[in-house]
Amino acid sequence: MKKYSARQIAGFIVPSVIGILLFMIPIYVAGGWTSVNGVPTFVPEGTTLTVNGEEVVGSGSWTIAVKVLADIIGMLLADFLPLLCAIIVTVSAVLGLASLGKPSFITSYPIVDKTFTATPVWAVIRTIGAVFIWIAYFKVGLDDNGEIVSPLGYISAGNAGGFVLGDLLTVLVIIFLLAGLLLPLLLDFGLLEFVGALLTKVMRPLFKIPGRAAVDCITSWIGDGTLGVMLTVNQYEGGYYSAREASIVSTTFSAVSITFSIVVLAQVGLMDYFGVYYLLICLVGIVCALILPRIPPLSLKKDTYLVQGKAMPDSLPEGYSSSVQYGLSLAVQRVDEHRGIVQFLENGVKNAAGMWFGVMPVVMCIGTLALMLANNTPVFDYLGMPFMPLLDLLQVPQAAEVSKTMIVGFTDMFTPSVIAAEAVTSDMSRFIVAVISVTQLIYLSEVGGLILGSKIPVNLLELFLLFLERTIISLLIVAPLAHLIF
């Protein structure tokens, strides 16, 4: 076995362990944070603190380290966050529209180009998001009591755009920043390569995809689904995946990241259940990954390649006696290629910018539209009706309200939890919605849009069929287990 220096081993292990501790290990916080005159103050569990005439009781909860940091920073910047969100969404819209003309001040800089270049459809969505966010910021159409007094009030209402801006984006903006800056700890120092090599022997027989896909899958689960799709597109266009394999990986393993999952669970107020919540997400994800490649539409895809002769064998390369040995060599190679703190910061800024300027405008646009429709029209009542018999059969509380969230997840992952936070009072039902909104996976605002814009051969109808299949499978697993949890 090849010998590696202490520097090489430490370069792999130290940042990877720090990343795991920050993003993947649940921790129990024996108390809660509150803001006293703009200063974050910790209230120990079981104690009471009077703030502005109101009693704040410290209560413990399970969370992860990144979320604790986000809460503290959010309290420090609470008064500025809505304006910051409005500025971010506006910049995204302006530069997204400008990118349609392919100006040199965008195309000449890779990070700027990747962050702001948009198709006409996405540029329009970003622009609508910018219009909505300023209407919500200035509370246009609302009186001093928050009551609607003009048509624009339906956009800025507290259960529509006002809710998305004040309760969702102000949380996302901090989490996206921290996640973006710190995710390179998981992505850039060999952890994915090492774990991917260990999983080589299980990927083909279980999921009908090559062993190298483990890296894409883990990147999605740990990092971000969009990053997983980008990796998959790269592998497909390079000839390493067939059309069938690329379709399976992009639609089955491009999972919502841990960070996104935290936001969803926090949105419905159930962070105490994070441990069992994420275990359920993993369970449903694995079951879907076992079933979906074996049924249409994925089972009908062909094993054709864009580039011939690049597909790698599933066995270990010559010279390696074990998966651990091979994985360690890949991890050390990644460490040796790393350019240090400059590359770390560059990748962190790139991640954060992508989430800020790419995701937030879409959430503002689609989230506001969906909430307006959900609160003022029967659209989602009708779309969710086909799920009513299944929800009743599974004895899901408030089945009528839960059914509204089933289809809306196809447009955006956050919207089901936003609707549930507004309309569903049962903790069990909120928990079910939170899990399913993550395991549905194929939402057009990100993963679905990326797939449709790539060369991967999956069309809109096939995406919707896969979305329905994932929703039904998720319900059949999550609902019975939720009865045991609650």
LUMKOL-686203 format. One record per residue (C-alpha): y, x, z; residue in three letters; chain; residue number from 1. Coordinates in steps of 0.5 Angstrom, whole numbers. Layout:
N
    yy    xx    zz residu chaine num
     Y     X     Z    ALA      A NUM
...
//
This chain:
486
    yy    xx    zz residu chaine num
     0     0     0    MET      A   1
     7     3    -2    LYS      A   2
    11     5     4    LYS      A   3
    18     2     5    TYR      A   4
    24     5     9    SER      A   5
    26     2    15    ALA      A   6
    33     1    12    ARG      A   7
    29    -3     6    GLN      A   8
    25    -7    11    ILE      A   9
    31    -9    15    ALA      A  10
    35   -11     9    GLY      A  11
    30   -16     8    PHE      A  12
    28   -18    15    ILE      A  13
    35   -18    19    VAL      A  14
    39   -23    14    PRO      A  15
    33   -27    13    SER      A  16
    32   -28    20    VAL      A  17
    40   -30    21    ILE      A  18
    39   -35    15    GLY      A  19
    33   -38    18    ILE      A  20
    36   -39    25    LEU      A  21
    43   -42    22    LEU      A  22
    40   -47    17    PHE      A  23
    33   -48    19    MET      A  24
    32   -48    27    ILE      A  25
    34   -54    30    PRO      A  26
    37   -53    37    ILE      A  27
    39   -57    43    TYR      A  28
    46   -58    45    VAL      A  29
    46   -60    52    ALA      A  30
    53   -64    51    GLY      A  31
    58   -66    46    GLY      A  32
    65   -63    43    TRP      A  33
    71   -67    44    THR      A  34
    78   -65    42    SER      A  35
    84   -65    48    VAL      A  36
    91   -64    45    ASN      A  37
    88   -61    39    GLY      A  38
    83   -56    42    VAL      A  39
    76   -57    42    PRO      A  40
    73   -58    49    THR      A  41
    66   -58    51    PHE      A  42
    63   -64    55    VAL      A  43
    57   -62    59    PRO      A  44
    51   -67    58    GLU      A  45
    52   -72    64    GLY      A  46
    59   -71    65    THR      A  47
    65   -75    64    THR      A  48
    72   -73    61    LEU      A  49
    78   -77    61    THR      A  50
    82   -76    54    VAL      A  51
    88   -80    52    ASN      A  52
    86   -85    57    GLY      A  53
    79   -86    55    GLU      A  54
    73   -83    58    GLU      A  55
    68   -79    54    VAL      A  56
    61   -78    56    VAL      A  57
    58   -71    54    GLY      A  58
    51   -73    51    SER      A  59
    46   -68    49    GLY      A  60
    43   -68    42    SER      A  61
    39   -64    37    TRP      A  62
    42   -60    31    THR      A  63
    43   -54    28    ILE      A  64
    48   -48    29    ALA      A  65
    51   -49    22    VAL      A  66
    53   -56    24    LYS      A  67
    56   -54    31    VAL      A  68
    60   -49    28    LEU      A  69
    63   -54    23    ALA      A  70
    64   -59    29    ASP      A  71
    68   -54    32    ILE      A  72
    72   -52    26    ILE      A  73
    73   -59    24    GLY      A  74
    76   -61    31    MET      A  75
    81   -55    30    LEU      A  76
    83   -57    23    LEU      A  77
    83   -65    24    ALA      A  78
    90   -67    22    ASP      A  79
    90   -62    16    PHE      A  80
    83   -64    13    LEU      A  81
    85   -71     9    PRO      A  82
    90   -67     6    LEU      A  83
    86   -61     4    LEU      A  84
    81   -66     1    CYS      A  85
    86   -69    -3    ALA      A  86
    88   -62    -6    ILE      A  87
    81   -60    -7    ILE      A  88
    80   -66   -11    VAL      A  89
    86   -66   -15    THR      A  90
    85   -59   -17    VAL      A  91
    78   -60   -19    SER      A  92
    81   -66   -23    ALA      A  93
    87   -62   -27    VAL      A  94
    83   -56   -28    LEU      A  95
    77   -60   -31    GLY      A  96
    81   -64   -36    LEU      A  97
    84   -57   -38    ALA      A  98
    77   -54   -39    SER      A  99
    76   -59   -44    LEU      A 100
    81   -55   -49    GLY      A 101
    77   -49   -47    LYS      A 102
    84   -45   -45    PRO      A 103
    83   -37   -43    SER      A 104
    85   -38   -36    PHE      A 105
    79   -41   -35    ILE      A 106
    74   -39   -40    THR      A 107
    76   -31   -38    SER      A 108
    74   -31   -31    TYR      A 109
    66   -33   -30    PRO      A 110
    67   -36   -23    ILE      A 111
    73   -40   -25    VAL      A 112
    69   -42   -31    ASP      A 113
    63   -44   -28    LYS      A 114
    67   -48   -22    THR      A 115
    72   -52   -27    PHE      A 116
    69   -53   -34    THR      A 117
    67   -60   -34    ALA      A 118
    64   -65   -40    THR      A 119
    69   -71   -42    PRO      A 120
    65   -75   -38    VAL      A 121
    65   -71   -31    TRP      A 122
    72   -70   -32    ALA      A 123
    74   -77   -32    VAL      A 124
    70   -78   -26    ILE      A 125
    74   -72   -23    ARG      A 126
    80   -75   -25    THR      A 127
    78   -82   -22    ILE      A 128
    76   -79   -16    GLY      A 129
    83   -76   -15    ALA      A 130
    87   -82   -16    VAL      A 131
    82   -86   -11    PHE      A 132
    83   -80    -6    ILE      A 133
    91   -80    -6    TRP      A 134
    91   -88    -6    ILE      A 135
    86   -87     0    ALA      A 136
    91   -82     3    TYR      A 137
    97   -86     3    PHE      A 138
    93   -92     5    LYS      A 139
    96   -96    -1    VAL      A 140
    96  -103    -1    GLY      A 141
    94  -104     6    LEU      A 142
    99  -106    12    ASP      A 143
   100  -103    19    ASP      A 144
    94  -106    21    ASN      A 145
    89  -104    16    GLY      A 146
    89  -111    12    GLU      A 147
    89  -111     5    ILE      A 148
    96  -114     2    VAL      A 149
    95  -112    -5    SER      A 150
    89  -110   -10    PRO      A 151
    90  -103    -9    LEU      A 152
    88  -104    -2    GLY      A 153
    81  -105    -4    TYR      A 154
    81   -98    -6    ILE      A 155
    84   -95     0    SER      A 156
    81  -100     5    ALA      A 157
    77   -97    11    GLY      A 158
    70   -99     9    ASN      A 159
    72   -96     2    ALA      A 160
    76   -90     0    GLY      A 161
    79   -90     7    GLY      A 162
    72   -89     9    PHE      A 163
    70   -84     4    VAL      A 164
    76   -80     5    LEU      A 165
    77   -80    13    GLY      A 166
    69   -80    15    ASP      A 167
    65   -77    10    LEU      A 168
    70   -72     6    LEU      A 169
    73   -69    12    THR      A 170
    66   -67    14    VAL      A 171
    63   -65     8    LEU      A 172
    69   -60     7    VAL      A 173
    67   -56    13    ILE      A 174
    60   -56    12    ILE      A 175
    60   -54     4    PHE      A 176
    65   -48     6    LEU      A 177
    60   -46    12    LEU      A 178
    54   -47     8    ALA      A 179
    57   -44     1    GLY      A 180
    59   -38     5    LEU      A 181
    53   -37     9    LEU      A 182
    47   -39     4    LEU      A 183
    47   -32     1    PRO      A 184
    43   -30     8    LEU      A 185
    37   -34     5    LEU      A 186
    38   -33    -2    LEU      A 187
    40   -26    -3    ASP      A 188
    36   -22     1    PHE      A 189
    29   -23    -1    GLY      A 190
    26   -29     3    LEU      A 191
    25   -33    -3    LEU      A 192
    21   -28    -7    GLU      A 193
    17   -27    -1    PHE      A 194
    15   -34     1    VAL      A 195
    14   -35    -7    GLY      A 196
     9   -30    -7    ALA      A 197
     5   -33    -1    LEU      A 198
     5   -40    -5    LEU      A 199
     3   -37   -11    THR      A 200
    -4   -39   -10    LYS      A 201
    -3   -46    -8    VAL      A 202
     2   -48   -14    MET      A 203
    -2   -49   -20    ARG      A 204
    -8   -53   -17    PRO      A 205
    -4   -58   -12    LEU      A 206
     3   -59   -17    PHE      A 207
     1   -57   -24    LYS      A 208
     6   -51   -24    ILE      A 209
     6   -44   -24    PRO      A 210
     6   -40   -18    GLY      A 211
    13   -37   -20    ARG      A 212
    16   -44   -19    ALA      A 213
    15   -43   -12    ALA      A 214
    22   -39   -12    VAL      A 215
    25   -45   -15    ASP      A 216
    22   -50   -10    CYS      A 217
    24   -46    -4    ILE      A 218
    31   -45    -7    THR      A 219
    32   -52    -7    SER      A 220
    29   -54    -1    TRP      A 221
    33   -49     3    ILE      A 222
    39   -48    -1    GLY      A 223
    41   -53    -6    ASP      A 224
    38   -58   -11    GLY      A 225
    43   -56   -16    THR      A 226
    41   -49   -15    LEU      A 227
    34   -50   -16    GLY      A 228
    35   -54   -23    VAL      A 229
    40   -48   -25    MET      A 230
    34   -44   -24    LEU      A 231
    29   -48   -27    THR      A 232
    33   -49   -34    VAL      A 233
    34   -41   -34    ASN      A 234
    26   -41   -33    GLN      A 235
    25   -46   -39    TYR      A 236
    30   -43   -44    GLU      A 237
    27   -36   -43    GLY      A 238
    20   -39   -44    GLY      A 239
    17   -38   -37    TYR      A 240
    16   -45   -36    TYR      A 241
    13   -50   -41    SER      A 242
    17   -57   -42    ALA      A 243
    12   -60   -38    ARG      A 244
    13   -55   -32    GLU      A 245
    20   -55   -33    ALA      A 246
    20   -63   -32    SER      A 247
    16   -63   -26    ILE      A 248
    20   -57   -22    VAL      A 249
    27   -60   -24    SER      A 250
    25   -67   -22    THR      A 251
    20   -66   -17    THR      A 252
    22   -60   -13    PHE      A 253
    30   -60   -14    SER      A 254
    31   -63    -7    ALA      A 255
    37   -64    -3    VAL      A 256
    38   -58     2    SER      A 257
    38   -58     9    ILE      A 258
    46   -58    10    THR      A 259
    46   -65     5    PHE      A 260
    41   -68    10    SER      A 261
    45   -66    16    ILE      A 262
    51   -70    13    VAL      A 263
    46   -76    11    VAL      A 264
    43   -76    18    LEU      A 265
    50   -75    22    ALA      A 266
    53   -81    17    GLN      A 267
    48   -86    20    VAL      A 268
    49   -83    27    GLY      A 269
    42   -81    29    LEU      A 270
    42   -73    29    MET      A 271
    38   -74    36    ASP      A 272
    32   -75    31    TYR      A 273
    33   -69    26    PHE      A 274
    27   -66    28    GLY      A 275
    22   -71    26    VAL      A 276
    27   -73    20    TYR      A 277
    27   -67    17    TYR      A 278
    19   -67    18    LEU      A 279
    19   -73    14    LEU      A 280
    23   -71     8    ILE      A 281
    18   -65     7    CYS      A 282
    12   -70     8    LEU      A 283
    15   -75     3    VAL      A 284
    17   -69    -2    GLY      A 285
    10   -66    -2    ILE      A 286
     7   -73    -3    VAL      A 287
    11   -74    -9    CYS      A 288
    10   -67   -12    ALA      A 289
     2   -69   -11    LEU      A 290
     3   -76   -15    ILE      A 291
     8   -75   -20    LEU      A 292
     6   -70   -24    PRO      A 293
    -1   -74   -25    ARG      A 294
     3   -80   -27    ILE      A 295
     7   -82   -33    PRO      A 296
    13   -80   -35    PRO      A 297
    11   -73   -33    LEU      A 298
     4   -73   -34    SER      A 299
     6   -75   -42    LEU      A 300
    10   -68   -42    LYS      A 301
     7   -63   -47    LYS      A 302
     6   -56   -45    ASP      A 303
    10   -53   -51    THR      A 304
    15   -47   -50    TYR      A 305
    22   -46   -52    LEU      A 306
    20   -38   -53    VAL      A 307
    13   -36   -54    GLN      A 308
    10   -31   -50    GLY      A 309
    14   -30   -44    LYS      A 310
    10   -35   -39    ALA      A 311
     7   -30   -34    MET      A 312
    -1   -31   -31    PRO      A 313
    -2   -34   -25    ASP      A 314
    -6   -28   -22    SER      A 315
    -3   -22   -18    LEU      A 316
     0   -17   -22    PRO      A 317
    -4   -10   -23    GLU      A 318
    -3    -5   -17    GLY      A 319
    -3   -11   -11    TYR      A 320
    -8   -13    -7    SER      A 321
    -5   -19    -3    SER      A 322
     0   -24    -4    SER      A 323
     4   -21     2    VAL      A 324
     4   -14    -1    GLN      A 325
     7   -17    -8    TYR      A 326
    12   -21    -4    GLY      A 327
    14   -15     0    LEU      A 328
    15   -11    -6    SER      A 329
    19   -17    -9    LEU      A 330
    24   -18    -3    ALA      A 331
    25   -10    -2    VAL      A 332
    27   -10   -10    GLN      A 333
    32   -15    -9    ARG      A 334
    35   -12    -3    VAL      A 335
    35    -5    -7    ASP      A 336
    39    -9   -12    GLU      A 337
    44   -12    -8    HIS      A 338
    51    -9    -8    ARG      A 339
    53   -10    -1    GLY      A 340
    58   -14     2    ILE      A 341
    62   -15    -4    VAL      A 342
    56   -19    -7    GLN      A 343
    55   -23    -1    PHE      A 344
    62   -25    -1    LEU      A 345
    62   -26    -8    GLU      A 346
    56   -31    -8    ASN      A 347
    59   -34    -2    GLY      A 348
    65   -36    -5    VAL      A 349
    62   -38   -12    LYS      A 350
    57   -43    -8    ASN      A 351
    63   -46    -3    ALA      A 352
    67   -47    -9    ALA      A 353
    62   -50   -13    GLY      A 354
    61   -55    -7    MET      A 355
    68   -56    -6    TRP      A 356
    71   -57   -13    PHE      A 357
    64   -60   -16    GLY      A 358
    61   -65   -11    VAL      A 359
    67   -67    -7    MET      A 360
    71   -71   -13    PRO      A 361
    64   -74   -15    VAL      A 362
    63   -77    -8    VAL      A 363
    70   -79    -8    MET      A 364
    69   -83   -14    CYS      A 365
    62   -86   -14    ILE      A 366
    62   -87    -7    GLY      A 367
    69   -91    -7    THR      A 368
    66   -95   -13    LEU      A 369
    60   -96   -10    ALA      A 370
    63   -99    -3    LEU      A 371
    68  -103    -7    MET      A 372
    62  -106   -11    LEU      A 373
    58  -107    -4    ALA      A 374
    63  -110     0    ASN      A 375
    66  -115    -5    ASN      A 376
    61  -116   -10    THR      A 377
    54  -119   -10    PRO      A 378
    52  -113   -15    VAL      A 379
    47  -109   -10    PHE      A 380
    44  -115    -7    ASP      A 381
    42  -117   -14    TYR      A 382
    39  -110   -16    LEU      A 383
    36  -109    -9    GLY      A 384
    32  -116    -9    MET      A 385
    26  -113   -13    PRO      A 386
    25  -109    -6    PHE      A 387
    25  -115    -1    MET      A 388
    18  -117    -2    PRO      A 389
    16  -110     0    LEU      A 390
    21  -109     5    LEU      A 391
    19  -115     8    ASP      A 392
    11  -113     8    LEU      A 393
    13  -107    11    LEU      A 394
    17  -110    17    GLN      A 395
    23  -107    16    VAL      A 396
    29  -110    20    PRO      A 397
    35  -112    16    GLN      A 398
    31  -112    10    ALA      A 399
    37  -116     6    ALA      A 400
    42  -110     8    GLU      A 401
    37  -105     7    VAL      A 402
    35  -107     0    SER      A 403
    42  -106    -2    LYS      A 404
    42   -99    -1    THR      A 405
    35   -98    -5    MET      A 406
    38   -97   -12    ILE      A 407
    45   -95   -11    VAL      A 408
    42   -88    -9    GLY      A 409
    41   -87   -17    PHE      A 410
    48   -86   -17    THR      A 411
    50   -81   -11    ASP      A 412
    46   -79    -5    MET      A 413
    51   -80     0    PHE      A 414
    53   -88    -2    THR      A 415
    46   -91     1    PRO      A 416
    48   -88     8    SER      A 417
    55   -90     8    VAL      A 418
    53   -97     6    ILE      A 419
    48   -97    12    ALA      A 420
    53   -94    17    ALA      A 421
    57  -100    15    GLU      A 422
    52  -106    14    ALA      A 423
    46  -104    18    VAL      A 424
    46  -104    26    THR      A 425
    38  -103    27    SER      A 426
    37   -95    28    ASP      A 427
    30   -96    25    MET      A 428
    33   -99    19    SER      A 429
    39   -93    19    ARG      A 430
    33   -88    19    PHE      A 431
    29   -91    14    ILE      A 432
    35   -91     9    VAL      A 433
    37   -84    11    ALA      A 434
    30   -81     9    VAL      A 435
    30   -85     3    ILE      A 436
    37   -83     0    SER      A 437
    34   -76     1    VAL      A 438
    27   -76    -2    THR      A 439
    30   -81    -8    GLN      A 440
    32   -74   -10    LEU      A 441
    35   -76   -17    ILE      A 442
    42   -78   -17    TYR      A 443
    46   -78   -23    LEU      A 444
    52   -74   -19    SER      A 445
    49   -68   -19    GLU      A 446
    41   -66   -20    VAL      A 447
    41   -72   -25    GLY      A 448
    47   -70   -29    GLY      A 449
    45   -63   -29    LEU      A 450
    38   -65   -32    ILE      A 451
    41   -69   -37    LEU      A 452
    46   -64   -39    GLY      A 453
    40   -59   -40    SER      A 454
    35   -57   -45    LYS      A 455
    30   -60   -40    ILE      A 456
    26   -66   -44    PRO      A 457
    28   -71   -39    VAL      A 458
    32   -77   -41    ASN      A 459
    36   -82   -37    LEU      A 460
    30   -88   -38    LEU      A 461
    25   -83   -35    GLU      A 462
    30   -81   -30    LEU      A 463
    31   -88   -27    PHE      A 464
    23   -89   -28    LEU      A 465
    22   -83   -23    LEU      A 466
    27   -85   -19    PHE      A 467
    24   -92   -18    LEU      A 468
    17   -88   -17    GLU      A 469
    20   -84   -11    ARG      A 470
    23   -90    -8    THR      A 471
    17   -94    -7    ILE      A 472
    13   -88    -5    ILE      A 473
    18   -86     0    SER      A 474
    18   -93     3    LEU      A 475
    10   -93     3    LEU      A 476
    10   -87     8    ILE      A 477
    17   -88    12    VAL      A 478
    17   -95    14    ALA      A 479
    10   -95    18    PRO      A 480
    12   -88    21    LEU      A 481
    19   -91    23    ALA      A 482
    15   -96    27    HIS      A 483
    12   -91    31    LEU      A 484
    18   -87    32    ILE      A 485
    22   -93    34    PHE      A 486
//
